[in-house]
Amino acid sequence: MFLLLKAKAVDAQVKTDLKPFIDGLDSIRVELKIPGMTADLQQGDSILFEKGFGYADLENHIKATPNTSFRIASITKTFTSTLIMQLVEEGELNLQTPISFYGLDLGNPKITVRNLLTHTSEEVPGTFYQYNGYRFGQLGPIIEKVSGKPFYQLLMENIVKPLNMSSTAPGLPPDTFFTYTQIRKDMLPFFETSYTDR
């Protein structure tokens, strides 16, 4: 009984200490006119807080919850980078290979895979950082050419399923979705959860 009470007291103290941080998150959301977002804070295996802010659906006034799924947009770069480095580890890809080897032309034959990956492909390749989402996106076709598989398949089979990211799945056209999930029925729960919660 004592341990339970002590744990509740510690939990209450953590929530009190986090209140300014949590309030700050919502202030940022409001200031940036973000309709809805979800945040959580974890320490080790313990979740210190998880909360939805704003709305998952403005039109229907459906509040965001900790289980709301969102499109991840530029965070896809993390997955792309991981897939690139997996191909490097497997000896299938060399970061120093010019992108022209893969049929890409961004105006300079000296641009390498590493330059796209590190946002150093503009002007004189490798000399300075310039964020460019379009150029980074050209890594997708490179991944597909090297692996011989579509990006979504590698994402699901090399990252999402092994990490059991149960609320993550790529947006796919219906025909691709049905074809893929017929072949890989084990992937269907990932799609169902992420599509339902979005």
mmCIF file of the C-alpha atoms, coordinates in Angstrom:
data_MODEL
# 
_entry.id   MODEL 
# 
loop_
_atom_site.group_PDB 
_atom_site.id 
_atom_site.type_symbol 
_atom_site.label_atom_id 
_atom_site.label_alt_id 
_atom_site.label_comp_id 
_atom_site.label_asym_id 
_atom_site.label_entity_id 
_atom_site.label_seq_id 
_atom_site.pdbx_PDB_ins_code 
_atom_site.Cartn_x 
_atom_site.Cartn_y 
_atom_site.Cartn_z 
_atom_site.occupancy 
_atom_site.B_iso_or_equiv 
_atom_site.pdbx_formal_charge 
_atom_site.auth_seq_id 
_atom_site.auth_comp_id 
_atom_site.auth_asym_id 
_atom_site.auth_atom_id 
_atom_site.pdbx_PDB_model_num 
ATOM 1   C CA . MET A 1 1   ? 0.000   0.000   0.000   1.00 0.00 ? 1   MET A CA 1 
ATOM 2   C CA . PHE A 1 2   ? 2.825   2.397   0.891   1.00 0.00 ? 2   PHE A CA 1 
ATOM 3   C CA . LEU A 1 3   ? 4.597   1.759   -2.427  1.00 0.00 ? 3   LEU A CA 1 
ATOM 4   C CA . LEU A 1 4   ? 1.406   2.412   -4.380  1.00 0.00 ? 4   LEU A CA 1 
ATOM 5   C CA . LEU A 1 5   ? 0.797   5.711   -2.557  1.00 0.00 ? 5   LEU A CA 1 
ATOM 6   C CA . LYS A 1 6   ? 4.408   6.756   -3.047  1.00 0.00 ? 6   LYS A CA 1 
ATOM 7   C CA . ALA A 1 7   ? 4.201   5.952   -6.775  1.00 0.00 ? 7   ALA A CA 1 
ATOM 8   C CA . LYS A 1 8   ? 1.022   8.036   -7.078  1.00 0.00 ? 8   LYS A CA 1 
ATOM 9   C CA . ALA A 1 9   ? 2.706   10.939  -5.276  1.00 0.00 ? 9   ALA A CA 1 
ATOM 10  C CA . VAL A 1 10  ? 5.712   10.767  -7.632  1.00 0.00 ? 10  VAL A CA 1 
ATOM 11  C CA . ASP A 1 11  ? 3.355   10.564  -10.649 1.00 0.00 ? 11  ASP A CA 1 
ATOM 12  C CA . ALA A 1 12  ? 1.453   13.635  -9.444  1.00 0.00 ? 12  ALA A CA 1 
ATOM 13  C CA . GLN A 1 13  ? 4.741   15.527  -8.936  1.00 0.00 ? 13  GLN A CA 1 
ATOM 14  C CA . VAL A 1 14  ? 5.918   14.639  -12.466 1.00 0.00 ? 14  VAL A CA 1 
ATOM 15  C CA . LYS A 1 15  ? 2.611   15.882  -13.927 1.00 0.00 ? 15  LYS A CA 1 
ATOM 16  C CA . THR A 1 16  ? 2.894   19.114  -11.905 1.00 0.00 ? 16  THR A CA 1 
ATOM 17  C CA . ASP A 1 17  ? 6.474   19.657  -13.115 1.00 0.00 ? 17  ASP A CA 1 
ATOM 18  C CA . LEU A 1 18  ? 5.429   19.032  -16.726 1.00 0.00 ? 18  LEU A CA 1 
ATOM 19  C CA . LYS A 1 19  ? 2.421   21.366  -16.684 1.00 0.00 ? 19  LYS A CA 1 
ATOM 20  C CA . PRO A 1 20  ? 4.314   24.442  -17.972 1.00 0.00 ? 20  PRO A CA 1 
ATOM 21  C CA . PHE A 1 21  ? 5.846   22.316  -20.733 1.00 0.00 ? 21  PHE A CA 1 
ATOM 22  C CA . ILE A 1 22  ? 2.471   20.838  -21.724 1.00 0.00 ? 22  ILE A CA 1 
ATOM 23  C CA . ASP A 1 23  ? 0.817   24.277  -21.655 1.00 0.00 ? 23  ASP A CA 1 
ATOM 24  C CA . GLY A 1 24  ? 3.686   25.581  -23.778 1.00 0.00 ? 24  GLY A CA 1 
ATOM 25  C CA . LEU A 1 25  ? 3.071   22.913  -26.398 1.00 0.00 ? 25  LEU A CA 1 
ATOM 26  C CA . ASP A 1 26  ? -0.534  23.961  -26.750 1.00 0.00 ? 26  ASP A CA 1 
ATOM 27  C CA . SER A 1 27  ? 0.482   27.644  -26.925 1.00 0.00 ? 27  SER A CA 1 
ATOM 28  C CA . ILE A 1 28  ? 2.816   26.828  -29.808 1.00 0.00 ? 28  ILE A CA 1 
ATOM 29  C CA . ARG A 1 29  ? 0.034   24.884  -31.545 1.00 0.00 ? 29  ARG A CA 1 
ATOM 30  C CA . VAL A 1 30  ? -2.353  27.829  -31.222 1.00 0.00 ? 30  VAL A CA 1 
ATOM 31  C CA . GLU A 1 31  ? 0.267   30.401  -32.290 1.00 0.00 ? 31  GLU A CA 1 
ATOM 32  C CA . LEU A 1 32  ? 1.230   28.403  -35.381 1.00 0.00 ? 32  LEU A CA 1 
ATOM 33  C CA . LYS A 1 33  ? -2.428  27.671  -36.220 1.00 0.00 ? 33  LYS A CA 1 
ATOM 34  C CA . ILE A 1 34  ? -1.886  23.911  -36.067 1.00 0.00 ? 34  ILE A CA 1 
ATOM 35  C CA . PRO A 1 35  ? -5.361  22.316  -35.989 1.00 0.00 ? 35  PRO A CA 1 
ATOM 36  C CA . GLY A 1 36  ? -4.300  19.304  -33.972 1.00 0.00 ? 36  GLY A CA 1 
ATOM 37  C CA . MET A 1 37  ? -1.308  17.422  -32.694 1.00 0.00 ? 37  MET A CA 1 
ATOM 38  C CA . THR A 1 38  ? -0.352  14.691  -30.286 1.00 0.00 ? 38  THR A CA 1 
ATOM 39  C CA . ALA A 1 39  ? 2.639   14.600  -27.971 1.00 0.00 ? 39  ALA A CA 1 
ATOM 40  C CA . ASP A 1 40  ? 4.053   12.248  -25.431 1.00 0.00 ? 40  ASP A CA 1 
ATOM 41  C CA . LEU A 1 41  ? 7.102   12.200  -23.230 1.00 0.00 ? 41  LEU A CA 1 
ATOM 42  C CA . GLN A 1 42  ? 8.752   8.968   -22.273 1.00 0.00 ? 42  GLN A CA 1 
ATOM 43  C CA . GLN A 1 43  ? 11.571  8.219   -19.864 1.00 0.00 ? 43  GLN A CA 1 
ATOM 44  C CA . GLY A 1 44  ? 12.923  4.718   -20.275 1.00 0.00 ? 44  GLY A CA 1 
ATOM 45  C CA . ASP A 1 45  ? 9.886   2.457   -20.483 1.00 0.00 ? 45  ASP A CA 1 
ATOM 46  C CA . SER A 1 46  ? 7.673   4.892   -18.565 1.00 0.00 ? 46  SER A CA 1 
ATOM 47  C CA . ILE A 1 47  ? 5.309   7.279   -20.311 1.00 0.00 ? 47  ILE A CA 1 
ATOM 48  C CA . LEU A 1 48  ? 5.386   10.526  -18.326 1.00 0.00 ? 48  LEU A CA 1 
ATOM 49  C CA . PHE A 1 49  ? 2.518   12.018  -20.302 1.00 0.00 ? 49  PHE A CA 1 
ATOM 50  C CA . GLU A 1 50  ? 0.590   11.589  -23.527 1.00 0.00 ? 50  GLU A CA 1 
ATOM 51  C CA . LYS A 1 51  ? -1.960  14.059  -24.760 1.00 0.00 ? 51  LYS A CA 1 
ATOM 52  C CA . GLY A 1 52  ? -3.859  15.192  -27.818 1.00 0.00 ? 52  GLY A CA 1 
ATOM 53  C CA . PHE A 1 53  ? -4.148  18.928  -28.481 1.00 0.00 ? 53  PHE A CA 1 
ATOM 54  C CA . GLY A 1 54  ? -6.743  20.606  -30.679 1.00 0.00 ? 54  GLY A CA 1 
ATOM 55  C CA . TYR A 1 55  ? -8.697  18.659  -33.258 1.00 0.00 ? 55  TYR A CA 1 
ATOM 56  C CA . ALA A 1 56  ? -8.060  15.618  -35.425 1.00 0.00 ? 56  ALA A CA 1 
ATOM 57  C CA . ASP A 1 57  ? -11.019 16.782  -37.536 1.00 0.00 ? 57  ASP A CA 1 
ATOM 58  C CA . LEU A 1 58  ? -11.886 20.493  -37.364 1.00 0.00 ? 58  LEU A CA 1 
ATOM 59  C CA . GLU A 1 59  ? -14.989 20.234  -39.509 1.00 0.00 ? 59  GLU A CA 1 
ATOM 60  C CA . ASN A 1 60  ? -16.600 17.576  -37.311 1.00 0.00 ? 60  ASN A CA 1 
ATOM 61  C CA . HIS A 1 61  ? -15.064 18.839  -34.040 1.00 0.00 ? 61  HIS A CA 1 
ATOM 62  C CA . ILE A 1 62  ? -13.334 15.539  -33.290 1.00 0.00 ? 62  ILE A CA 1 
ATOM 63  C CA . LYS A 1 63  ? -10.634 16.135  -30.710 1.00 0.00 ? 63  LYS A CA 1 
ATOM 64  C CA . ALA A 1 64  ? -7.091  14.838  -31.157 1.00 0.00 ? 64  ALA A CA 1 
ATOM 65  C CA . THR A 1 65  ? -6.193  12.065  -28.735 1.00 0.00 ? 65  THR A CA 1 
ATOM 66  C CA . PRO A 1 66  ? -2.940  10.237  -27.972 1.00 0.00 ? 66  PRO A CA 1 
ATOM 67  C CA . ASN A 1 67  ? -4.105  7.604   -30.485 1.00 0.00 ? 67  ASN A CA 1 
ATOM 68  C CA . THR A 1 68  ? -4.778  9.998   -33.369 1.00 0.00 ? 68  THR A CA 1 
ATOM 69  C CA . SER A 1 69  ? -2.660  9.206   -36.431 1.00 0.00 ? 69  SER A CA 1 
ATOM 70  C CA . PHE A 1 70  ? -1.286  12.058  -38.545 1.00 0.00 ? 70  PHE A CA 1 
ATOM 71  C CA . ARG A 1 71  ? 0.437   12.306  -41.879 1.00 0.00 ? 71  ARG A CA 1 
ATOM 72  C CA . ILE A 1 72  ? 4.134   12.479  -41.074 1.00 0.00 ? 72  ILE A CA 1 
ATOM 73  C CA . ALA A 1 73  ? 5.266   14.588  -44.048 1.00 0.00 ? 73  ALA A CA 1 
ATOM 74  C CA . SER A 1 74  ? 8.966   15.451  -43.774 1.00 0.00 ? 74  SER A CA 1 
ATOM 75  C CA . ILE A 1 75  ? 9.568   12.937  -41.003 1.00 0.00 ? 75  ILE A CA 1 
ATOM 76  C CA . THR A 1 76  ? 9.550   10.463  -43.891 1.00 0.00 ? 76  THR A CA 1 
ATOM 77  C CA . LYS A 1 77  ? 13.148  11.629  -44.403 1.00 0.00 ? 77  LYS A CA 1 
ATOM 78  C CA . THR A 1 78  ? 14.099  9.608   -41.321 1.00 0.00 ? 78  THR A CA 1 
ATOM 79  C CA . PHE A 1 79  ? 12.728  6.470   -42.964 1.00 0.00 ? 79  PHE A CA 1 
ATOM 80  C CA . THR A 1 80  ? 14.406  7.304   -46.276 1.00 0.00 ? 80  THR A CA 1 
ATOM 81  C CA . SER A 1 81  ? 17.758  7.806   -44.544 1.00 0.00 ? 81  SER A CA 1 
ATOM 82  C CA . THR A 1 82  ? 17.363  4.506   -42.703 1.00 0.00 ? 82  THR A CA 1 
ATOM 83  C CA . LEU A 1 83  ? 16.595  2.616   -45.918 1.00 0.00 ? 83  LEU A CA 1 
ATOM 84  C CA . ILE A 1 84  ? 19.578  4.226   -47.656 1.00 0.00 ? 84  ILE A CA 1 
ATOM 85  C CA . MET A 1 85  ? 21.911  3.223   -44.828 1.00 0.00 ? 85  MET A CA 1 
ATOM 86  C CA . GLN A 1 86  ? 20.496  -0.319  -44.764 1.00 0.00 ? 86  GLN A CA 1 
ATOM 87  C CA . LEU A 1 87  ? 21.413  -0.622  -48.444 1.00 0.00 ? 87  LEU A CA 1 
ATOM 88  C CA . VAL A 1 88  ? 24.892  0.717   -47.640 1.00 0.00 ? 88  VAL A CA 1 
ATOM 89  C CA . GLU A 1 89  ? 25.285  -1.847  -44.815 1.00 0.00 ? 89  GLU A CA 1 
ATOM 90  C CA . GLU A 1 90  ? 24.210  -4.621  -47.193 1.00 0.00 ? 90  GLU A CA 1 
ATOM 91  C CA . GLY A 1 91  ? 26.863  -3.493  -49.690 1.00 0.00 ? 91  GLY A CA 1 
ATOM 92  C CA . GLU A 1 92  ? 24.206  -2.688  -52.280 1.00 0.00 ? 92  GLU A CA 1 
ATOM 93  C CA . LEU A 1 93  ? 24.814  1.079   -52.362 1.00 0.00 ? 93  LEU A CA 1 
ATOM 94  C CA . ASN A 1 94  ? 27.831  3.356   -52.136 1.00 0.00 ? 94  ASN A CA 1 
ATOM 95  C CA . LEU A 1 95  ? 27.188  6.899   -50.895 1.00 0.00 ? 95  LEU A CA 1 
ATOM 96  C CA . GLN A 1 96  ? 29.908  8.236   -53.217 1.00 0.00 ? 96  GLN A CA 1 
ATOM 97  C CA . THR A 1 97  ? 28.119  7.026   -56.353 1.00 0.00 ? 97  THR A CA 1 
ATOM 98  C CA . PRO A 1 98  ? 27.076  9.919   -58.610 1.00 0.00 ? 98  PRO A CA 1 
ATOM 99  C CA . ILE A 1 99  ? 23.291  10.144  -58.901 1.00 0.00 ? 99  ILE A CA 1 
ATOM 100 C CA . SER A 1 100 ? 23.661  10.181  -62.694 1.00 0.00 ? 100 SER A CA 1 
ATOM 101 C CA . PHE A 1 101 ? 24.435  6.442   -62.375 1.00 0.00 ? 101 PHE A CA 1 
ATOM 102 C CA . TYR A 1 102 ? 20.773  6.051   -61.393 1.00 0.00 ? 102 TYR A CA 1 
ATOM 103 C CA . GLY A 1 103 ? 19.500  8.204   -64.262 1.00 0.00 ? 103 GLY A CA 1 
ATOM 104 C CA . LEU A 1 104 ? 19.057  11.401  -62.225 1.00 0.00 ? 104 LEU A CA 1 
ATOM 105 C CA . ASP A 1 105 ? 20.145  14.791  -63.504 1.00 0.00 ? 105 ASP A CA 1 
ATOM 106 C CA . LEU A 1 106 ? 20.078  17.784  -61.165 1.00 0.00 ? 106 LEU A CA 1 
ATOM 107 C CA . GLY A 1 107 ? 22.396  19.911  -63.290 1.00 0.00 ? 107 GLY A CA 1 
ATOM 108 C CA . ASN A 1 108 ? 25.742  18.752  -61.944 1.00 0.00 ? 108 ASN A CA 1 
ATOM 109 C CA . PRO A 1 109 ? 27.250  15.322  -62.728 1.00 0.00 ? 109 PRO A CA 1 
ATOM 110 C CA . LYS A 1 110 ? 29.332  15.448  -59.508 1.00 0.00 ? 110 LYS A CA 1 
ATOM 111 C CA . ILE A 1 111 ? 26.295  15.196  -57.197 1.00 0.00 ? 111 ILE A CA 1 
ATOM 112 C CA . THR A 1 112 ? 26.498  11.979  -55.197 1.00 0.00 ? 112 THR A CA 1 
ATOM 113 C CA . VAL A 1 113 ? 24.011  9.999   -53.146 1.00 0.00 ? 113 VAL A CA 1 
ATOM 114 C CA . ARG A 1 114 ? 25.755  11.382  -50.030 1.00 0.00 ? 114 ARG A CA 1 
ATOM 115 C CA . ASN A 1 115 ? 25.115  14.941  -51.255 1.00 0.00 ? 115 ASN A CA 1 
ATOM 116 C CA . LEU A 1 116 ? 21.373  14.293  -51.548 1.00 0.00 ? 116 LEU A CA 1 
ATOM 117 C CA . LEU A 1 117 ? 21.331  12.572  -48.157 1.00 0.00 ? 117 LEU A CA 1 
ATOM 118 C CA . THR A 1 118 ? 23.152  15.434  -46.410 1.00 0.00 ? 118 THR A CA 1 
ATOM 119 C CA . HIS A 1 119 ? 21.455  18.336  -48.260 1.00 0.00 ? 119 HIS A CA 1 
ATOM 120 C CA . THR A 1 120 ? 24.791  19.355  -49.778 1.00 0.00 ? 120 THR A CA 1 
ATOM 121 C CA . SER A 1 121 ? 23.931  18.901  -53.471 1.00 0.00 ? 121 SER A CA 1 
ATOM 122 C CA . GLU A 1 122 ? 23.586  22.527  -54.544 1.00 0.00 ? 122 GLU A CA 1 
ATOM 123 C CA . GLU A 1 123 ? 26.223  24.865  -56.017 1.00 0.00 ? 123 GLU A CA 1 
ATOM 124 C CA . VAL A 1 124 ? 29.515  22.979  -55.567 1.00 0.00 ? 124 VAL A CA 1 
ATOM 125 C CA . PRO A 1 125 ? 28.408  19.576  -54.226 1.00 0.00 ? 125 PRO A CA 1 
ATOM 126 C CA . GLY A 1 126 ? 29.572  18.860  -50.693 1.00 0.00 ? 126 GLY A CA 1 
ATOM 127 C CA . THR A 1 127 ? 30.596  22.422  -49.823 1.00 0.00 ? 127 THR A CA 1 
ATOM 128 C CA . PHE A 1 128 ? 27.592  23.728  -47.902 1.00 0.00 ? 128 PHE A CA 1 
ATOM 129 C CA . TYR A 1 129 ? 24.280  22.683  -46.402 1.00 0.00 ? 129 TYR A CA 1 
ATOM 130 C CA . GLN A 1 130 ? 21.079  23.841  -48.090 1.00 0.00 ? 130 GLN A CA 1 
ATOM 131 C CA . TYR A 1 131 ? 17.861  22.102  -47.096 1.00 0.00 ? 131 TYR A CA 1 
ATOM 132 C CA . ASN A 1 132 ? 15.989  20.943  -50.179 1.00 0.00 ? 132 ASN A CA 1 
ATOM 133 C CA . GLY A 1 133 ? 13.105  18.508  -49.749 1.00 0.00 ? 133 GLY A CA 1 
ATOM 134 C CA . TYR A 1 134 ? 12.702  17.977  -53.482 1.00 0.00 ? 134 TYR A CA 1 
ATOM 135 C CA . ARG A 1 135 ? 16.310  16.915  -53.952 1.00 0.00 ? 135 ARG A CA 1 
ATOM 136 C CA . PHE A 1 136 ? 16.192  14.700  -50.869 1.00 0.00 ? 136 PHE A CA 1 
ATOM 137 C CA . GLY A 1 137 ? 13.068  13.092  -52.329 1.00 0.00 ? 137 GLY A CA 1 
ATOM 138 C CA . GLN A 1 138 ? 15.166  11.874  -55.263 1.00 0.00 ? 138 GLN A CA 1 
ATOM 139 C CA . LEU A 1 139 ? 16.628  9.284   -52.891 1.00 0.00 ? 139 LEU A CA 1 
ATOM 140 C CA . GLY A 1 140 ? 13.336  7.364   -53.151 1.00 0.00 ? 140 GLY A CA 1 
ATOM 141 C CA . PRO A 1 141 ? 13.847  6.427   -56.812 1.00 0.00 ? 141 PRO A CA 1 
ATOM 142 C CA . ILE A 1 142 ? 17.470  5.509   -56.032 1.00 0.00 ? 142 ILE A CA 1 
ATOM 143 C CA . ILE A 1 143 ? 16.312  3.185   -53.246 1.00 0.00 ? 143 ILE A CA 1 
ATOM 144 C CA . GLU A 1 144 ? 13.811  1.562   -55.606 1.00 0.00 ? 144 GLU A CA 1 
ATOM 145 C CA . LYS A 1 145 ? 16.372  1.095   -58.403 1.00 0.00 ? 145 LYS A CA 1 
ATOM 146 C CA . VAL A 1 146 ? 18.993  -0.400  -56.091 1.00 0.00 ? 146 VAL A CA 1 
ATOM 147 C CA . SER A 1 147 ? 16.621  -2.704  -54.218 1.00 0.00 ? 147 SER A CA 1 
ATOM 148 C CA . GLY A 1 148 ? 14.279  -3.557  -57.071 1.00 0.00 ? 148 GLY A CA 1 
ATOM 149 C CA . LYS A 1 149 ? 11.355  -3.001  -54.678 1.00 0.00 ? 149 LYS A CA 1 
ATOM 150 C CA . PRO A 1 150 ? 8.895   -0.140  -54.187 1.00 0.00 ? 150 PRO A CA 1 
ATOM 151 C CA . PHE A 1 151 ? 9.633   2.296   -51.375 1.00 0.00 ? 151 PHE A CA 1 
ATOM 152 C CA . TYR A 1 152 ? 6.417   1.441   -49.496 1.00 0.00 ? 152 TYR A CA 1 
ATOM 153 C CA . GLN A 1 153 ? 7.327   -2.257  -49.440 1.00 0.00 ? 153 GLN A CA 1 
ATOM 154 C CA . LEU A 1 154 ? 10.789  -1.591  -48.018 1.00 0.00 ? 154 LEU A CA 1 
ATOM 155 C CA . LEU A 1 155 ? 9.309   0.823   -45.494 1.00 0.00 ? 155 LEU A CA 1 
ATOM 156 C CA . MET A 1 156 ? 6.819   -1.760  -44.261 1.00 0.00 ? 156 MET A CA 1 
ATOM 157 C CA . GLU A 1 157 ? 9.128   -4.770  -44.306 1.00 0.00 ? 157 GLU A CA 1 
ATOM 158 C CA . ASN A 1 158 ? 12.401  -3.199  -43.164 1.00 0.00 ? 158 ASN A CA 1 
ATOM 159 C CA . ILE A 1 159 ? 11.195  -0.597  -40.646 1.00 0.00 ? 159 ILE A CA 1 
ATOM 160 C CA . VAL A 1 160 ? 7.503   -0.582  -39.712 1.00 0.00 ? 160 VAL A CA 1 
ATOM 161 C CA . LYS A 1 161 ? 6.963   -4.294  -39.073 1.00 0.00 ? 161 LYS A CA 1 
ATOM 162 C CA . PRO A 1 162 ? 10.336  -5.069  -37.400 1.00 0.00 ? 162 PRO A CA 1 
ATOM 163 C CA . LEU A 1 163 ? 9.829   -2.133  -35.018 1.00 0.00 ? 163 LEU A CA 1 
ATOM 164 C CA . ASN A 1 164 ? 6.132   -2.985  -34.566 1.00 0.00 ? 164 ASN A CA 1 
ATOM 165 C CA . MET A 1 165 ? 5.122   0.568   -35.398 1.00 0.00 ? 165 MET A CA 1 
ATOM 166 C CA . SER A 1 166 ? 1.498   -0.492  -35.154 1.00 0.00 ? 166 SER A CA 1 
ATOM 167 C CA . SER A 1 167 ? 0.019   2.894   -36.092 1.00 0.00 ? 167 SER A CA 1 
ATOM 168 C CA . THR A 1 168 ? 2.258   3.571   -39.081 1.00 0.00 ? 168 THR A CA 1 
ATOM 169 C CA . ALA A 1 169 ? 1.598   2.811   -42.738 1.00 0.00 ? 169 ALA A CA 1 
ATOM 170 C CA . PRO A 1 170 ? 2.186   4.600   -46.033 1.00 0.00 ? 170 PRO A CA 1 
ATOM 171 C CA . GLY A 1 171 ? -0.705  6.135   -47.932 1.00 0.00 ? 171 GLY A CA 1 
ATOM 172 C CA . LEU A 1 172 ? -1.233  3.955   -51.005 1.00 0.00 ? 172 LEU A CA 1 
ATOM 173 C CA . PRO A 1 173 ? -3.565  4.103   -53.998 1.00 0.00 ? 173 PRO A CA 1 
ATOM 174 C CA . PRO A 1 174 ? -6.396  1.550   -53.548 1.00 0.00 ? 174 PRO A CA 1 
ATOM 175 C CA . ASP A 1 175 ? -5.136  -0.863  -56.224 1.00 0.00 ? 175 ASP A CA 1 
ATOM 176 C CA . THR A 1 176 ? -1.622  -0.929  -54.727 1.00 0.00 ? 176 THR A CA 1 
ATOM 177 C CA . PHE A 1 177 ? -3.038  -1.319  -51.216 1.00 0.00 ? 177 PHE A CA 1 
ATOM 178 C CA . PHE A 1 178 ? -5.240  -4.285  -52.158 1.00 0.00 ? 178 PHE A CA 1 
ATOM 179 C CA . THR A 1 179 ? -2.528  -6.007  -54.196 1.00 0.00 ? 179 THR A CA 1 
ATOM 180 C CA . TYR A 1 180 ? 0.097   -5.602  -51.479 1.00 0.00 ? 180 TYR A CA 1 
ATOM 181 C CA . THR A 1 181 ? -2.119  -6.646  -48.558 1.00 0.00 ? 181 THR A CA 1 
ATOM 182 C CA . GLN A 1 182 ? -3.308  -9.715  -50.494 1.00 0.00 ? 182 GLN A CA 1 
ATOM 183 C CA . ILE A 1 183 ? 0.311   -10.823 -50.862 1.00 0.00 ? 183 ILE A CA 1 
ATOM 184 C CA . ARG A 1 184 ? 1.336   -9.667  -47.358 1.00 0.00 ? 184 ARG A CA 1 
ATOM 185 C CA . LYS A 1 185 ? -1.719  -10.219 -45.161 1.00 0.00 ? 185 LYS A CA 1 
ATOM 186 C CA . ASP A 1 186 ? 0.517   -9.705  -42.100 1.00 0.00 ? 186 ASP A CA 1 
ATOM 187 C CA . MET A 1 187 ? 0.774   -6.013  -43.027 1.00 0.00 ? 187 MET A CA 1 
ATOM 188 C CA . LEU A 1 188 ? -2.981  -5.404  -43.068 1.00 0.00 ? 188 LEU A CA 1 
ATOM 189 C CA . PRO A 1 189 ? -3.280  -4.579  -39.315 1.00 0.00 ? 189 PRO A CA 1 
ATOM 190 C CA . PHE A 1 190 ? -0.763  -1.725  -39.690 1.00 0.00 ? 190 PHE A CA 1 
ATOM 191 C CA . PHE A 1 191 ? -2.809  -0.162  -42.465 1.00 0.00 ? 191 PHE A CA 1 
ATOM 192 C CA . GLU A 1 192 ? -6.129  -0.720  -40.692 1.00 0.00 ? 192 GLU A CA 1 
ATOM 193 C CA . THR A 1 193 ? -4.935  0.907   -37.455 1.00 0.00 ? 193 THR A CA 1 
ATOM 194 C CA . SER A 1 194 ? -3.275  3.901   -39.058 1.00 0.00 ? 194 SER A CA 1 
ATOM 195 C CA . TYR A 1 195 ? -6.080  4.550   -41.550 1.00 0.00 ? 195 TYR A CA 1 
ATOM 196 C CA . THR A 1 196 ? -8.809  4.179   -38.904 1.00 0.00 ? 196 THR A CA 1 
ATOM 197 C CA . ASP A 1 197 ? -7.100  6.488   -36.383 1.00 0.00 ? 197 ASP A CA 1 
ATOM 198 C CA . ARG A 1 198 ? -6.235  9.242   -38.882 1.00 0.00 ? 198 ARG A CA 1 
# 
